[in-house]
Amino acid sequence: MQIYWTKINTIIEETPEVKTFLLDCPEGFTWEEGSHLHLALRGFNEGEKPNRSLIRHMSISTLPNENSIGITTRIKEQCSEFKTILRELGVGGEVAIFKTHSNVPLKRLDKKVYLLSSGVGLATFRPLVLDYFERADNVKGIHSLNIDSTKDFLFTSIFESASDKNFTSQFVGNRKDYYEEMKNLAADKEGLFYVVGSDEFLTQNITILREQGIEPEQIMLDKHEGKRSEFLAVDQPAVPSV
């Protein structure tokens, strides 16, 4: 396993609680849309075993042609040790990155793509949308649906409906509106449905999609194949009332 040490070159305040940390690209470091990595802080590998409190699994919110590795995350006033240290590092702070992989690249199968996300999970989809804008080959269109109870919606300059690009973006602030709209989207029985969020969010979305007749192979999760199979194979509990 190769560990790359790199520096924070820019910090963007996306909303009062969400920041994007742009990291310098180490030589030889590559990725594709929908990728994640392990982000670690100084000291994580100094003992006999890795200090997992100093390591987080993070999505990359940029494309390689943007020349920075973007990490977008929510940092509340009261937060974990990891996020407290990350917040205090500032520009010039050093972090480690390793184990890069994409579970959710943009599939070009001549079908419409639906991006279903909760909160900062939208960061995983930002590169997919940009990749689609650059090259729409074999994608019939993209529809993004994001729920964020804070109503401080992310990346609104990118996630803006554009009929000429066959791109639609929706933001909602409550579960009721989200699930009603999701059922409407599931009327497309040929579509590809990408879901990013908490495990509870994934389970609730899978439940509705399966109830609407969407097959497991049409559902893309940001999980390795073993975990993805677990989510899609088990009987899903009912969606809680909203």
FIVEXFI-502921 format. One line per 5 residues: for each residue z, x, y of C-alpha. Coordinates in nm, 2 decimals. Last residue first. Layout:
N
Z X Y | ...
//
This chain:
242
0.79 -4.25 1.09 | 0.88 -4.33 0.73 | 0.89 -4.03 0.50 | 0.57 -3.95 0.30 | 0.63 -4.03 -0.07
0.70 -3.74 -0.30 | 0.41 -3.54 -0.45 | 0.35 -3.52 -0.82 | 0.29 -3.15 -0.88 | -0.05 -2.98 -0.91
-0.16 -2.93 -0.55 | 0.15 -2.75 -0.42 | 0.19 -2.54 -0.74 | -0.18 -2.45 -0.74 | -0.15 -2.33 -0.38
0.15 -2.12 -0.48 | -0.05 -1.94 -0.76 | -0.36 -1.91 -0.55 | -0.20 -1.74 -0.25 | -0.10 -1.98 0.03
-0.27 -2.07 0.36 | -0.38 -2.40 0.21 | -0.73 -2.54 0.16 | -0.78 -2.90 0.02 | -1.12 -3.00 -0.11
-1.05 -2.85 -0.45 | -0.75 -3.08 -0.48 | -0.97 -3.39 -0.45 | -0.94 -3.63 -0.16 | -0.90 -3.99 -0.27
-0.70 -4.13 0.01 | -0.38 -4.10 -0.19 | -0.46 -3.73 -0.25 | -0.50 -3.68 0.13 | -0.18 -3.86 0.20
0.03 -3.66 -0.05 | -0.14 -3.33 0.05 | -0.04 -3.39 0.41 | 0.32 -3.47 0.32 | 0.35 -3.16 0.10
0.19 -2.93 0.35 | 0.43 -3.05 0.63 | 0.73 -3.00 0.40 | 0.61 -2.65 0.32 | 0.58 -2.58 0.70
0.24 -2.57 0.86 | -0.13 -2.51 0.79 | -0.37 -2.76 0.62 | -0.75 -2.71 0.58 | -0.94 -3.02 0.46
-1.30 -2.98 0.35 | -1.50 -3.30 0.38 | -1.70 -3.49 0.11 | -1.48 -3.81 0.10 | -1.49 -3.85 0.48
-1.25 -4.14 0.51 | -0.98 -3.87 0.51 | -1.03 -3.84 0.88 | -0.90 -4.19 0.93 | -0.60 -4.12 0.72
-0.52 -3.82 0.93 | -0.54 -4.03 1.25 | -0.27 -4.26 1.12 | -0.06 -3.96 1.00 | -0.07 -3.79 1.34
-0.01 -4.10 1.55 | 0.31 -4.18 1.35 | 0.42 -3.82 1.33 | 0.45 -3.77 1.71 | 0.30 -3.56 1.99
-0.07 -3.57 1.92 | -0.35 -3.32 1.99 | -0.71 -3.39 1.90 | -1.01 -3.15 1.90 | -1.37 -3.24 1.81
-1.65 -2.99 1.75 | -2.01 -3.08 1.67 | -2.11 -2.79 1.91 | -2.30 -3.01 2.16 | -2.02 -3.27 2.13
-1.76 -3.02 2.26 | -1.39 -3.12 2.22 | -1.15 -2.87 2.36 | -0.95 -2.65 2.12 | -1.07 -2.33 2.30
-0.93 -2.40 2.65 | -0.64 -2.59 2.49 | -0.52 -2.28 2.30 | -0.18 -2.43 2.23 | -0.02 -2.77 2.31
0.31 -2.79 2.50 | 0.36 -3.15 2.38 | 0.70 -3.03 2.24 | 0.65 -3.26 1.94 | 0.34 -3.07 1.83
0.09 -3.23 1.60 | -0.26 -3.08 1.57 | -0.59 -3.24 1.45 | -0.90 -3.02 1.46 | -1.25 -3.16 1.36
-1.52 -2.91 1.28 | -1.89 -2.97 1.22 | -2.16 -2.97 0.96 | -2.09 -2.61 0.86 | -2.38 -2.43 0.69
-2.45 -2.20 0.98 | -2.23 -2.26 1.29 | -2.22 -1.90 1.40 | -2.04 -1.79 1.71 | -1.87 -2.12 1.77
-1.78 -2.13 1.40 | -1.62 -1.79 1.42 | -1.42 -1.90 1.73 | -1.30 -2.21 1.54 | -1.20 -2.01 1.23
-1.02 -1.75 1.46 | -0.81 -2.03 1.63 | -0.72 -2.19 1.29 | -0.42 -1.97 1.20 | -0.29 -2.00 1.56
-0.28 -2.38 1.51 | 0.02 -2.33 1.29 | 0.21 -2.29 1.62 | 0.28 -2.66 1.62 | 0.16 -2.85 1.30
-0.19 -2.82 1.17 | -0.48 -3.01 1.01 | -0.82 -2.85 1.04 | -1.10 -3.07 0.91 | -1.43 -2.91 0.81
-1.75 -3.10 0.77 | -1.97 -3.00 0.47 | -2.28 -2.78 0.44 | -2.08 -2.53 0.22 | -1.99 -2.27 0.47
-1.62 -2.21 0.40 | -1.42 -2.07 0.69 | -1.17 -1.82 0.55 | -0.83 -1.97 0.44 | -0.64 -1.75 0.20
-0.71 -1.43 0.40 | -0.54 -1.11 0.32 | -0.36 -0.82 0.50 | -0.08 -0.64 0.33 | 0.04 -0.41 0.61
0.15 -0.40 0.98 | 0.42 -0.19 1.14 | 0.55 -0.24 1.49 | 0.59 -0.02 1.80 | 0.68 -0.14 2.15
0.44 -0.04 2.42 | 0.45 -0.38 2.58 | 0.78 -0.55 2.51 | 1.03 -0.46 2.23 | 1.28 -0.72 2.34
1.09 -1.02 2.21 | 1.03 -0.85 1.87 | 1.40 -0.76 1.84 | 1.50 -1.12 1.91 | 1.23 -1.24 1.68
1.36 -1.04 1.39 | 1.73 -1.12 1.45 | 1.64 -1.49 1.45 | 1.63 -1.71 1.75 | 1.83 -1.88 2.02
1.61 -1.89 2.33 | 1.32 -1.99 2.12 | 1.04 -1.76 2.01 | 0.73 -1.94 1.86 | 0.47 -1.71 1.73
0.12 -1.59 1.79 | 0.02 -1.25 1.65 | -0.32 -1.12 1.78 | -0.47 -0.80 1.65 | -0.68 -0.67 1.93
-1.05 -0.57 1.96 | -1.17 -0.93 2.02 | -1.45 -0.85 1.78 | -1.20 -0.84 1.50 | -1.11 -1.21 1.54
-0.78 -1.32 1.68 | -0.48 -1.54 1.57 | -0.37 -1.32 1.28 | -0.12 -1.52 1.07 | 0.23 -1.38 1.02
0.45 -1.30 0.72 | 0.77 -1.15 0.86 | 0.96 -0.83 0.79 | 1.28 -0.70 0.96 | 1.51 -0.94 0.76
1.34 -0.81 0.45 | 1.50 -0.47 0.48 | 1.29 -0.29 0.22 | 1.49 -0.13 -0.06 | 1.63 0.22 -0.09
1.68 0.23 0.29 | 1.44 0.33 0.57 | 1.17 0.07 0.51 | 1.24 -0.20 0.77 | 1.39 0.05 1.01
1.13 -0.01 1.29 | 1.00 -0.36 1.27 | 0.76 -0.52 1.03 | 0.46 -0.76 1.04 | 0.31 -0.86 0.71
-0.04 -0.99 0.74 | -0.24 -1.31 0.76 | -0.61 -1.38 0.77 | -0.79 -1.70 0.85 | -1.09 -1.52 1.00
-1.15 -1.18 0.85 | -0.96 -0.85 0.86 | -1.00 -0.48 0.91 | -0.77 -0.18 0.98 | -0.96 0.16 0.94
-0.84 0.30 1.27 | -0.54 0.10 1.40 | -0.62 -0.20 1.62 | -0.38 -0.21 1.91 | -0.16 -0.52 1.90
-0.18 -0.84 2.10 | 0.15 -1.03 2.09 | 0.10 -1.40 2.16 | 0.40 -1.59 2.28 | 0.52 -1.95 2.23
0.84 -2.10 2.37 | 0.75 -2.16 2.74 | 0.38 -2.19 2.64 | 0.11 -1.93 2.58 | 0.30 -1.64 2.73
0.06 -1.35 2.66 | 0.20 -1.01 2.56 | -0.03 -0.71 2.58 | -0.06 -0.37 2.42 | 0.19 -0.39 2.14
0.17 -0.07 1.95 | 0.07 0.03 1.60 | 0.21 0.17 1.27 | -0.02 0.10 0.98 | 0.13 0.09 0.63
-0.10 0.14 0.34 | 0.00 0.00 0.00
//
